[in-house]
Amino acid sequence: MRNGWVPDAPFSLNGTTISECSSYVYLGREVNMMNDLAPELGRRKRAAWGAYKSIEEVVKKTKNTRLRAHLFNTTVLPAFTYASETWALRKQDENAVSVIERSIERVML
C-alpha cells in the first residue's frame, strides 16, 4: 500500500522485494488506502456469526431469554464490535452495523 508521497519504485528489505497490496490486517482491523469500512464490516460480520455458531447448540437448548441475551452480550457482540472504537462510520455503515446486529439477535432471541 502506498500513499501519494511514496515513489512507485520497487521496495526491498534485506534484498527481498516486498510486494504491493491493496489492504492488510493490522491489530485485528483491515486497513486500506480508501478507508473503506465495507471489507472490515464483512470480516466483523463473519466473526460474529462464527461466535454465534460456537454457542448455537446451547442457545437452541435453552428457553431462558436472559441467558440467551447474556450469551449474545458476552460472545457475539465482542466478536462483532472488536476494534470498532477506531471506525469512522458513515450513515450507511451505521445502518449496516444495526442490520447485522439485529439479524443475529433475531436468530438468538
N, CA, C and O atoms as a GROMACS GRO file, in nm:
protein
  436
    1MET      N    1   0.084  -0.117   0.000
    1MET     CA    2   0.000   0.000   0.000
    1MET      C    3   0.089   0.124   0.000
    1MET      O    4   0.187   0.131   0.074
    2ARG      N    5   0.054   0.218  -0.082
    2ARG     CA    6   0.132   0.342  -0.092
    2ARG      C    7   0.038   0.462  -0.090
    2ARG      O    8  -0.076   0.454  -0.135
    3ASN      N    9   0.089   0.570  -0.039
    3ASN     CA   10   0.014   0.695  -0.049
    3ASN      C   11   0.080   0.782  -0.155
    3ASN      O   12   0.172   0.737  -0.224
    4GLY      N   13   0.035   0.902  -0.169
    4GLY     CA   14   0.086   0.991  -0.272
    4GLY      C   15   0.228   1.039  -0.250
    4GLY      O   16   0.289   1.094  -0.342
    5TRP      N   17   0.283   1.019  -0.132
    5TRP     CA   18   0.416   1.069  -0.100
    5TRP      C   19   0.526   0.967  -0.130
    5TRP      O   20   0.645   1.001  -0.123
    6VAL      N   21   0.490   0.845  -0.161
    6VAL     CA   22   0.589   0.740  -0.183
    6VAL      C   23   0.608   0.719  -0.333
    6VAL      O   24   0.510   0.709  -0.406
    7PRO      N   25   0.732   0.712  -0.380
    7PRO     CA   26   0.754   0.688  -0.523
    7PRO      C   27   0.712   0.547  -0.563
    7PRO      O   28   0.696   0.459  -0.478
    8ASP      N   29   0.693   0.527  -0.694
    8ASP     CA   30   0.649   0.397  -0.745
    8ASP      C   31   0.764   0.298  -0.761
    8ASP      O   32   0.745   0.191  -0.819
    9ALA      N   33   0.881   0.330  -0.711
    9ALA     CA   34   0.996   0.239  -0.722
    9ALA      C   35   0.972   0.114  -0.638
    9ALA      O   36   0.903   0.120  -0.536
   10PRO      N   37   1.027   0.000  -0.681
   10PRO     CA   38   1.011  -0.123  -0.602
   10PRO      C   39   1.073  -0.108  -0.464
   10PRO      O   40   1.173  -0.038  -0.447
   11PHE      N   41   1.014  -0.172  -0.367
   11PHE     CA   42   1.060  -0.164  -0.229
   11PHE      C   43   1.123  -0.297  -0.191
   11PHE      O   44   1.062  -0.402  -0.210
   12SER      N   45   1.245  -0.292  -0.138
   12SER     CA   46   1.310  -0.416  -0.096
   12SER      C   47   1.365  -0.400   0.045
   12SER      O   48   1.404  -0.290   0.086
   13LEU      N   49   1.368  -0.510   0.117
   13LEU     CA   50   1.416  -0.512   0.254
   13LEU      C   51   1.512  -0.630   0.266
   13LEU      O   52   1.472  -0.745   0.248
   14ASN      N   53   1.638  -0.602   0.297
   14ASN     CA   54   1.742  -0.705   0.305
   14ASN      C   55   1.749  -0.788   0.177
   14ASN      O   56   1.769  -0.910   0.183
   15GLY      N   57   1.733  -0.724   0.064
   15GLY     CA   58   1.742  -0.793  -0.063
   15GLY      C   59   1.615  -0.864  -0.107
   15GLY      O   60   1.612  -0.921  -0.216
   16THR      N   61   1.512  -0.863  -0.026
   16THR     CA   62   1.385  -0.927  -0.060
   16THR      C   63   1.287  -0.820  -0.104
   16THR      O   64   1.262  -0.724  -0.031
   17THR      N   65   1.232  -0.835  -0.224
   17THR     CA   66   1.136  -0.739  -0.274
   17THR      C   67   1.002  -0.761  -0.205
   17THR      O   68   0.950  -0.872  -0.201
   18ILE      N   69   0.948  -0.653  -0.153
   18ILE     CA   70   0.819  -0.657  -0.083
   18ILE      C   71   0.710  -0.627  -0.186
   18ILE      O   72   0.716  -0.525  -0.255
   19SER      N   73   0.612  -0.715  -0.194
   19SER     CA   74   0.504  -0.694  -0.292
   19SER      C   75   0.405  -0.590  -0.240
   19SER      O   76   0.388  -0.572  -0.120
   20GLU      N   77   0.341  -0.525  -0.333
   20GLU     CA   78   0.243  -0.422  -0.300
   20GLU      C   79   0.106  -0.486  -0.282
   20GLU      O   80   0.072  -0.581  -0.353
   21CYS      N   81   0.028  -0.436  -0.188
   21CYS     CA   82  -0.106  -0.489  -0.165
   21CYS      C   83  -0.204  -0.374  -0.153
   21CYS      O   84  -0.166  -0.259  -0.129
   22SER      N   85  -0.332  -0.405  -0.169
   22SER     CA   86  -0.434  -0.300  -0.162
   22SER      C   87  -0.488  -0.285  -0.020
   22SER      O   88  -0.541  -0.179   0.014
   23SER      N   89  -0.476  -0.389   0.062
   23SER     CA   90  -0.521  -0.381   0.201
   23SER      C   91  -0.447  -0.486   0.283
   23SER      O   92  -0.391  -0.581   0.228
   24TYR      N   93  -0.449  -0.467   0.415
   24TYR     CA   94  -0.386  -0.564   0.505
   24TYR      C   95  -0.455  -0.557   0.640
   24TYR      O   96  -0.527  -0.460   0.669
   25VAL      N   97  -0.434  -0.658   0.723
   25VAL     CA   98  -0.493  -0.662   0.856
   25VAL      C   99  -0.385  -0.621   0.955
   25VAL      O  100  -0.278  -0.680   0.960
   26TYR      N  101  -0.415  -0.518   1.034
   26TYR     CA  102  -0.323  -0.467   1.134
   26TYR      C  103  -0.397  -0.456   1.267
   26TYR      O  104  -0.498  -0.387   1.276
   27LEU      N  105  -0.346  -0.524   1.368
   27LEU     CA  106  -0.408  -0.527   1.501
   27LEU      C  107  -0.556  -0.563   1.495
   27LEU      O  108  -0.639  -0.504   1.565
   28GLY      N  109  -0.589  -0.659   1.411
   28GLY     CA  110  -0.727  -0.708   1.403
   28GLY      C  111  -0.820  -0.625   1.318
   28GLY      O  112  -0.939  -0.655   1.311
   29ARG      N  113  -0.769  -0.523   1.252
   29ARG     CA  114  -0.854  -0.437   1.169
   29ARG      C  115  -0.799  -0.435   1.028
   29ARG      O  116  -0.679  -0.421   1.007
   30GLU      N  117  -0.888  -0.447   0.930
   30GLU     CA  118  -0.845  -0.441   0.790
   30GLU      C  119  -0.827  -0.295   0.751
   30GLU      O  120  -0.918  -0.214   0.766
   31VAL      N  121  -0.709  -0.264   0.700
   31VAL     CA  122  -0.673  -0.127   0.665
   31VAL      C  123  -0.657  -0.119   0.513
   31VAL      O  124  -0.596  -0.207   0.452
   32ASN      N  125  -0.712  -0.013   0.453
   32ASN     CA  126  -0.691   0.012   0.310
   32ASN      C  127  -0.676   0.162   0.288
   32ASN      O  128  -0.714   0.242   0.374
   33MET      N  129  -0.623   0.199   0.175
   33MET     CA  130  -0.594   0.340   0.147
   33MET      C  131  -0.721   0.423   0.130
   33MET      O  132  -0.719   0.544   0.156
   34MET      N  133  -0.829   0.362   0.087
   34MET     CA  134  -0.954   0.435   0.066
   34MET      C  135  -1.032   0.452   0.197
   34MET      O  136  -1.135   0.520   0.198
   35ASN      N  137  -0.985   0.390   0.306
   35ASN     CA  138  -1.054   0.392   0.435
   35ASN      C  139  -1.198   0.344   0.421
   35ASN      O  140  -1.289   0.397   0.485
   36ASP      N  141  -1.216   0.242   0.338
   36ASP     CA  142  -1.348   0.183   0.314
   36ASP      C  143  -1.375   0.080   0.423
   36ASP      O  144  -1.295  -0.012   0.442
   37LEU      N  145  -1.484   0.095   0.495
   37LEU     CA  146  -1.516   0.004   0.605
   37LEU      C  147  -1.593  -0.120   0.562
   37LEU      O  148  -1.612  -0.210   0.643
   38ALA      N  149  -1.638  -0.126   0.438
   38ALA     CA  150  -1.719  -0.241   0.394
   38ALA      C  151  -1.645  -0.374   0.412
   38ALA      O  152  -1.705  -0.468   0.463
   39PRO      N  153  -1.518  -0.386   0.372
   39PRO     CA  154  -1.449  -0.513   0.395
   39PRO      C  155  -1.434  -0.546   0.544
   39PRO      O  156  -1.446  -0.661   0.584
   40GLU      N  157  -1.408  -0.444   0.625
   40GLU     CA  158  -1.394  -0.466   0.769
   40GLU      C  159  -1.527  -0.508   0.831
   40GLU      O  160  -1.531  -0.596   0.916
   41LEU      N  161  -1.636  -0.445   0.788
   41LEU     CA  162  -1.768  -0.485   0.838
   41LEU      C  163  -1.800  -0.629   0.798
   41LEU      O  164  -1.862  -0.702   0.874
   42GLY      N  165  -1.759  -0.668   0.679
   42GLY     CA  166  -1.777  -0.806   0.636
   42GLY      C  167  -1.699  -0.903   0.723
   42GLY      O  168  -1.749  -1.010   0.758
   43ARG      N  169  -1.577  -0.866   0.758
   43ARG     CA  170  -1.496  -0.950   0.847
   43ARG      C  171  -1.559  -0.960   0.985
   43ARG      O  172  -1.564  -1.069   1.043
   44ARG      N  173  -1.606  -0.850   1.037
   44ARG     CA  174  -1.668  -0.850   1.170
   44ARG      C  175  -1.799  -0.929   1.169
   44ARG      O  176  -1.831  -0.996   1.266
   45LYS      N  177  -1.873  -0.922   1.058
   45LYS     CA  178  -1.997  -0.999   1.045
   45LYS      C  179  -1.967  -1.148   1.048
   45LYS      O  180  -2.035  -1.225   1.116
   46ARG      N  181  -1.865  -1.190   0.974
   46ARG     CA  182  -1.826  -1.331   0.975
   46ARG      C  183  -1.779  -1.374   1.113
   46ARG      O  184  -1.808  -1.486   1.157
   47ALA      N  185  -1.707  -1.287   1.183
   47ALA     CA  186  -1.661  -1.319   1.318
   47ALA      C  187  -1.779  -1.334   1.414
   47ALA      O  188  -1.779  -1.423   1.499
   48ALA      N  189  -1.878  -1.246   1.400
   48ALA     CA  190  -1.996  -1.253   1.487
   48ALA      C  191  -2.075  -1.381   1.462
   48ALA      O  192  -2.117  -1.447   1.557
   49TRP      N  193  -2.094  -1.417   1.335
   49TRP     CA  194  -2.166  -1.541   1.305
   49TRP      C  195  -2.085  -1.662   1.350
   49TRP      O  196  -2.143  -1.762   1.392
   50GLY      N  197  -1.954  -1.655   1.342
   50GLY     CA  198  -1.870  -1.763   1.393
   50GLY      C  199  -1.884  -1.778   1.543
   50GLY      O  200  -1.888  -1.890   1.595
   51ALA      N  201  -1.890  -1.665   1.614
   51ALA     CA  202  -1.911  -1.670   1.758
   51ALA      C  203  -2.048  -1.728   1.790
   51ALA      O  204  -2.063  -1.804   1.886
   52TYR      N  205  -2.148  -1.692   1.711
   52TYR     CA  206  -2.282  -1.748   1.732
   52TYR      C  207  -2.280  -1.900   1.710
   52TYR      O  208  -2.341  -1.974   1.787
   53LYS      N  209  -2.212  -1.944   1.606
   53LYS     CA  210  -2.206  -2.088   1.577
   53LYS      C  211  -2.143  -2.165   1.692
   53LYS      O  212  -2.178  -2.281   1.714
   54SER      N  213  -2.052  -2.103   1.766
   54SER     CA  214  -1.987  -2.172   1.877
   54SER      C  215  -2.083  -2.193   1.995
   54SER      O  216  -2.061  -2.282   2.077
   55ILE      N  217  -2.188  -2.112   2.005
   55ILE     CA  218  -2.284  -2.126   2.116
   55ILE      C  219  -2.422  -2.166   2.067
   55ILE      O  220  -2.517  -2.169   2.145
   56GLU      N  221  -2.435  -2.198   1.939
   56GLU     CA  222  -2.566  -2.225   1.879
   56GLU      C  223  -2.640  -2.340   1.949
   56GLU      O  224  -2.760  -2.331   1.972
   57GLU      N  225  -2.568  -2.444   1.983
   57GLU     CA  226  -2.631  -2.560   2.047
   57GLU      C  227  -2.691  -2.523   2.182
   57GLU      O  228  -2.802  -2.564   2.215
   58VAL      N  229  -2.618  -2.446   2.261
   58VAL     CA  230  -2.667  -2.402   2.392
   58VAL      C  231  -2.788  -2.311   2.375
   58VAL      O  232  -2.885  -2.323   2.450
   59VAL      N  233  -2.782  -2.222   2.279
   59VAL     CA  234  -2.893  -2.128   2.255
   59VAL      C  235  -3.020  -2.204   2.218
   59VAL      O  236  -3.128  -2.169   2.264
   60LYS      N  237  -3.006  -2.306   2.134
   60LYS     CA  238  -3.124  -2.381   2.092
   60LYS      C  239  -3.184  -2.465   2.204
   60LYS      O  240  -3.304  -2.491   2.205
   61LYS      N  241  -3.100  -2.507   2.299
   61LYS     CA  242  -3.149  -2.593   2.407
   61LYS      C  243  -3.215  -2.515   2.520
   61LYS      O  244  -3.299  -2.570   2.592
   62THR      N  245  -3.180  -2.390   2.538
   62THR     CA  246  -3.234  -2.313   2.650
   62THR      C  247  -3.351  -2.226   2.605
   62THR      O  248  -3.352  -2.173   2.493
   63LYS      N  249  -3.447  -2.211   2.693
   63LYS     CA  250  -3.561  -2.123   2.669
   63LYS      C  251  -3.548  -1.991   2.745
   63LYS      O  252  -3.626  -1.898   2.725
   64ASN      N  253  -3.448  -1.984   2.833
   64ASN     CA  254  -3.427  -1.868   2.918
   64ASN      C  255  -3.375  -1.751   2.834
   64ASN      O  256  -3.262  -1.754   2.785
   65THR      N  257  -3.457  -1.648   2.818
   65THR     CA  258  -3.418  -1.533   2.735
   65THR      C  259  -3.306  -1.451   2.799
   65THR      O  260  -3.226  -1.390   2.729
   66ARG      N  261  -3.301  -1.449   2.932
   66ARG     CA  262  -3.192  -1.377   2.999
   66ARG      C  263  -3.058  -1.442   2.969
   66ARG      O  264  -2.958  -1.373   2.945
   67LEU      N  265  -3.056  -1.575   2.970
   67LEU     CA  266  -2.932  -1.647   2.939
   67LEU      C  267  -2.894  -1.625   2.794
   67LEU      O  268  -2.776  -1.606   2.763
   68ARG      N  269  -2.990  -1.626   2.705
   68ARG     CA  270  -2.963  -1.601   2.564
   68ARG      C  271  -2.906  -1.460   2.544
   68ARG      O  272  -2.810  -1.440   2.469
   69ALA      N  273  -2.966  -1.363   2.610
   69ALA     CA  274  -2.917  -1.226   2.600
   69ALA      C  275  -2.776  -1.214   2.657
   69ALA      O  276  -2.691  -1.144   2.601
   70HIS      N  277  -2.752  -1.282   2.768
   70HIS     CA  278  -2.618  -1.281   2.828
   70HIS      C  279  -2.516  -1.344   2.733
   70HIS      O  280  -2.406  -1.291   2.716
   71LEU      N  281  -2.552  -1.456   2.671
   71LEU     CA  282  -2.462  -1.520   2.574
   71LEU      C  283  -2.434  -1.427   2.456
   71LEU      O  284  -2.321  -1.420   2.408
   72PHE      N  285  -2.537  -1.358   2.409
   72PHE     CA  286  -2.518  -1.263   2.298
   72PHE      C  287  -2.421  -1.152   2.339
   72PHE      O  288  -2.329  -1.118   2.265
   73ASN      N  289  -2.443  -1.096   2.458
   73ASN     CA  290  -2.362  -0.983   2.504
   73ASN      C  291  -2.218  -1.022   2.534
   73ASN      O  292  -2.128  -0.939   2.524
   74THR      N  293  -2.194  -1.149   2.571
   74THR     CA  294  -2.059  -1.189   2.610
   74THR      C  295  -1.980  -1.261   2.501
   74THR      O  296  -1.858  -1.272   2.512
   75THR      N  297  -2.047  -1.309   2.396
   75THR     CA  298  -1.973  -1.380   2.291
   75THR      C  299  -1.987  -1.313   2.155
   75THR      O  300  -1.886  -1.282   2.091
   76VAL      N  301  -2.108  -1.291   2.111
   76VAL     CA  302  -2.131  -1.240   1.975
   76VAL      C  303  -2.096  -1.092   1.965
   76VAL      O  304  -2.025  -1.051   1.873
   77LEU      N  305  -2.144  -1.012   2.057
   77LEU     CA  306  -2.122  -0.868   2.050
   77LEU      C  307  -1.973  -0.829   2.055
   77LEU      O  308  -1.931  -0.745   1.975
   78PRO      N  309  -1.892  -0.888   2.145
   78PRO     CA  310  -1.749  -0.854   2.141
   78PRO      C  311  -1.680  -0.895   2.010
   78PRO      O  312  -1.592  -0.824   1.962
   79ALA      N  313  -1.720  -1.009   1.954
   79ALA     CA  314  -1.661  -1.051   1.826
   79ALA      C  315  -1.699  -0.953   1.715
   79ALA      O  316  -1.618  -0.926   1.626
   80PHE      N  317  -1.820  -0.902   1.721
   80PHE     CA  318  -1.867  -0.809   1.617
   80PHE      C  319  -1.806  -0.670   1.633
   80PHE      O  320  -1.771  -0.607   1.533
   81THR      N  321  -1.793  -0.622   1.754
   81THR     CA  322  -1.750  -0.484   1.776
   81THR      C  323  -1.601  -0.469   1.804
   81THR      O  324  -1.557  -0.361   1.843
   82TYR      N  325  -1.523  -0.575   1.786
   82TYR     CA  326  -1.380  -0.568   1.810
   82TYR      C  327  -1.318  -0.456   1.725
   82TYR      O  328  -1.339  -0.452   1.603
   83ALA      N  329  -1.244  -0.368   1.787
   83ALA     CA  330  -1.176  -0.255   1.723
   83ALA      C  331  -1.273  -0.152   1.665
   83ALA      O  332  -1.232  -0.070   1.582
   84SER      N  333  -1.399  -0.156   1.705
   84SER     CA  334  -1.496  -0.061   1.649
   84SER      C  335  -1.474   0.082   1.696
   84SER      O  336  -1.525   0.176   1.635
   85GLU      N  337  -1.400   0.100   1.804
   85GLU     CA  338  -1.375   0.237   1.850
   85GLU      C  339  -1.288   0.314   1.752
   85GLU      O  340  -1.279   0.437   1.761
   86THR      N  341  -1.226   0.246   1.658
   86THR     CA  342  -1.144   0.315   1.558
   86THR      C  343  -1.220   0.339   1.428
   86THR      O  344  -1.165   0.399   1.336
   87TRP      N  345  -1.344   0.293   1.418
   87TRP     CA  346  -1.421   0.310   1.295
   87TRP      C  347  -1.474   0.452   1.284
   87TRP      O  348  -1.524   0.508   1.382
   88ALA      N  349  -1.463   0.511   1.168
   88ALA     CA  350  -1.526   0.639   1.138
   88ALA      C  351  -1.646   0.607   1.050
   88ALA      O  352  -1.635   0.598   0.928
   89LEU      N  353  -1.762   0.589   1.114
   89LEU     CA  354  -1.880   0.538   1.044
   89LEU      C  355  -1.956   0.648   0.971
   89LEU      O  356  -1.976   0.758   1.022
   90ARG      N  357  -1.998   0.614   0.849
   90ARG     CA  358  -2.092   0.697   0.776
   90ARG      C  359  -2.232   0.646   0.809
   90ARG      O  360  -2.247   0.544   0.876
   91LYS      N  361  -2.332   0.716   0.764
   91LYS     CA  362  -2.470   0.676   0.793
   91LYS      C  363  -2.500   0.537   0.738
   91LYS      O  364  -2.564   0.456   0.806
   92GLN      N  365  -2.455   0.508   0.617
   92GLN     CA  366  -2.482   0.376   0.558
   92GLN      C  367  -2.408   0.266   0.634
   92GLN      O  368  -2.457   0.154   0.643
   93ASP      N  369  -2.290   0.298   0.689
   93ASP     CA  370  -2.218   0.200   0.770
   93ASP      C  371  -2.291   0.174   0.902
   93ASP      O  372  -2.298   0.060   0.948
   94GLU      N  373  -2.345   0.281   0.962
   94GLU     CA  374  -2.424   0.265   1.084
   94GLU      C  375  -2.544   0.176   1.059
   94GLU      O  376  -2.577   0.090   1.141
   95ASN      N  377  -2.610   0.196   0.946
   95ASN     CA  378  -2.725   0.112   0.911
   95ASN      C  379  -2.682  -0.033   0.892
   95ASN      O  380  -2.752  -0.124   0.937
   96ALA      N  381  -2.570  -0.056   0.828
   96ALA     CA  382  -2.520  -0.193   0.807
   96ALA      C  383  -2.490  -0.260   0.940
   96ALA      O  384  -2.520  -0.378   0.959
   97VAL      N  385  -2.429  -0.186   1.032
   97VAL     CA  386  -2.398  -0.241   1.164
   97VAL      C  387  -2.526  -0.279   1.238
   97VAL      O  388  -2.534  -0.387   1.296
   98SER      N  389  -2.626  -0.193   1.235
   98SER     CA  390  -2.750  -0.223   1.306
   98SER      C  391  -2.825  -0.340   1.241
   98SER      O  392  -2.888  -0.418   1.312
   99VAL      N  393  -2.819  -0.352   1.109
   99VAL     CA  394  -2.884  -0.465   1.041
   99VAL      C  395  -2.818  -0.597   1.081
   99VAL      O  396  -2.886  -0.695   1.109
  100ILE      N  397  -2.686  -0.598   1.082
  100ILE     CA  398  -2.612  -0.720   1.120
  100ILE      C  399  -2.645  -0.758   1.264
  100ILE      O  400  -2.673  -0.875   1.294
  101GLU      N  401  -2.642  -0.660   1.354
  101GLU     CA  402  -2.670  -0.687   1.495
  101GLU      C  403  -2.812  -0.740   1.513
  101GLU      O  404  -2.833  -0.838   1.586
  102ARG      N  405  -2.909  -0.678   1.448
  102ARG     CA  406  -3.048  -0.723   1.460
  102ARG      C  407  -3.068  -0.863   1.404
  102ARG      O  408  -3.145  -0.941   1.461
  103SER      N  409  -3.000  -0.895   1.295
  103SER     CA  410  -3.020  -1.028   1.235
  103SER      C  411  -2.971  -1.138   1.329
  103SER      O  412  -3.035  -1.242   1.340
  104ILE      N  413  -2.859  -1.115   1.394
  104ILE     CA  414  -2.808  -1.216   1.488
  104ILE      C  415  -2.896  -1.221   1.612
  104ILE      O  416  -2.924  -1.330   1.664
  105GLU      N  417  -2.940  -1.105   1.662
  105GLU     CA  418  -3.031  -1.103   1.777
  105GLU      C  419  -3.160  -1.177   1.747
  105GLU      O  420  -3.212  -1.251   1.831
  106ARG      N  421  -3.212  -1.158   1.626
  106ARG     CA  422  -3.337  -1.224   1.587
  106ARG      C  423  -3.323  -1.376   1.590
  106ARG      O  424  -3.413  -1.446   1.635
  107VAL      N  425  -3.210  -1.425   1.544
  107VAL     CA  426  -3.187  -1.569   1.544
  107VAL      C  427  -3.170  -1.621   1.686
  107VAL      O  428  -3.217  -1.731   1.718
  108MET      N  429  -3.105  -1.544   1.771
  108MET     CA  430  -3.078  -1.589   1.908
  108MET      C  431  -3.198  -1.578   1.999
  108MET      O  432  -3.222  -1.669   2.080
  109LEU      N  433  -3.273  -1.471   1.989
  109LEU     CA  434  -3.381  -1.448   2.085
  109LEU      C  435  -3.513  -1.484   2.022
  109LEU      O  436  -3.618  -1.472   2.086
   0.00000   0.00000   0.00000
